[in-house]
Amino acid sequence: MARLLLLVAILAAAMLRASSDTHSDCGIAQTAFGECVPYVTGQDPSLSDQCCRGVKDIKELTPTVDDRRAICACLLQELKDAGGSVDSSKASGLAGACGVSTNVIPTSLSFDCSK
């Protein structure tokens, strides 16, 4: 029951953030990545199709190095706001599991987005 409440809280926060900031690339990326947060934080054991669609959308938002750094920082903040820990193995394998080649997904709460 606690896991369900946490998932609902995470989704509510993502929806609230989405309604106020969806017109920026950061807001769009955070909304897309919101589908993946339960998976990479270990709250959901399975990877959803919606998450993979979000990862593909994020890749489209990051054609340049500067775009990747900015979106990575947004995603990192979203993970920190979720208040949990990140399952590094799930986070690092997320793009590949979705068939997307990108290095913009943070793999820990201390991930360095400047690279």
Buried (B, 14 or more C-beta within 10 A) or exposed (E): EEEEEBBEEBBEBBEEBBEEBEEEBBBBBBBBBBBBBBBBBBBBEEBEEEBBBBBBBBBEBBEEEEBBBBBBBBBBBBBEBBEBEBBBEBBBBBBEBBEBEBEBBBBBEEBEBEE
